[in-house]
C-alpha cells in the first residue's frame, strides 16, 4: 500500500489505529490536503524516530511558503526535534525541510 493510502486510511478510519504509517527518511506532502499536513507530519516524525531515523526530509514544495510555514511552526513545538533547515539545492532547496530528530531517551 502506498504511503499516501496508508496515511489517508489512518486518519479517516473509524478506528484510530486501524492502519499504521510506514516510517521512512522522507515524506512528500504534495498529495495531502492542507488541513491534514500538521497531523500527518507529526505522526510521520514520531513513528520514524521510533524506527531509528534521525534525519528526515519533508517535501512541501516551493510555492508561496504556506505549507513550509505550517511545518516550521509545528517543528518548533515538537520536543523531539533537535534542528531543522532548508534542504541543500540537490535535495530540494527551500522546497524541502531537513529535520534532525533527537535520540530516544
N, C-alpha and C positions, 0 to 999 in steps of 0.2 A: 504494500500500500504506500502511496506517495506521502511525503511529509505533510503536504497541504491537506490531503484527505484525512490523515491521522489527526492533525491539529483541529480541523474543522469538525470531525466526528467527536473529538474530545470535548470541544466547547459547546457543541449543540446537543449532546446526548442528555437524556433524562437522568442517567446515572452519571454522577460527577466524574468517576474514574473509569468510565467504560473503555476508553482507549488511551493508552499511554503515548506520549510524544517521544519520538526517537531522538536520542541525544546526538550531537554532532559538533563540528567545529565551525559551521556556518549555517545561516538561515537567510533565505531571500523572502522579503516581505511584500514583494510586488503583487502577489496573488491574494493577500489578505485584506479584509475590509478594514478601513482606518480605525473604526471603533474597537476592533479586536487587537490592534497592534500591541498595546501595553501588556495585556494579559498573555498574549502569545509569546512575546519576548521574555517576560518574567518567567513563565513556565519553562520555556526552552533553556534559558540560562540556568535555572535551578536543576533541571534533570541532566544537563550537560556537565555541570560542575560535579554532581553526584557520580557521574560516569567517569570522571577524571580529566575532563577537558579544562584547560586553564586559559586558552586564548580562543576567542570566538569572533567570527566576522559576521556582523549584521548588515545585510544588503538592503538599504532603504531607498536608494535612488537619489539622484541629484535634485531634480525638480526645484521647488521654491523653498525647500527645507522644512516643511511641516512635519513629516514623519521623523526626520532627523532630530528635530527639537523635542518631539514627544518621547523618543527613545532616550535622548540625553537627560531629560528631566527624570525619567524613570531610573536610569543608571545611577544618578546622583543619590537616589533614595535607597538603593539596594545595598545592604551591609556586606554582601559577599563580593561586590565589585571593587577591585583594587584600583583600576585605572581604565580609561577609555580615551580614544583619539581617532582622528581621521585615518583611514587606511592609506598606505602608500599608493602612488599612482598605478602601479601594476596590480593592485588588489582592489581597485575601485575608487581610490582617492576620496573625495568628500561625499561620494555616493554610498560609501560603506563606513561603518564604525567598527574599530577593533576594540574588543573588550577583554581586559585581563581580570581573571577571577582569582580570588583569594583561595589558598589551600583550605581544605576542610579541616576543622579542628578535631 
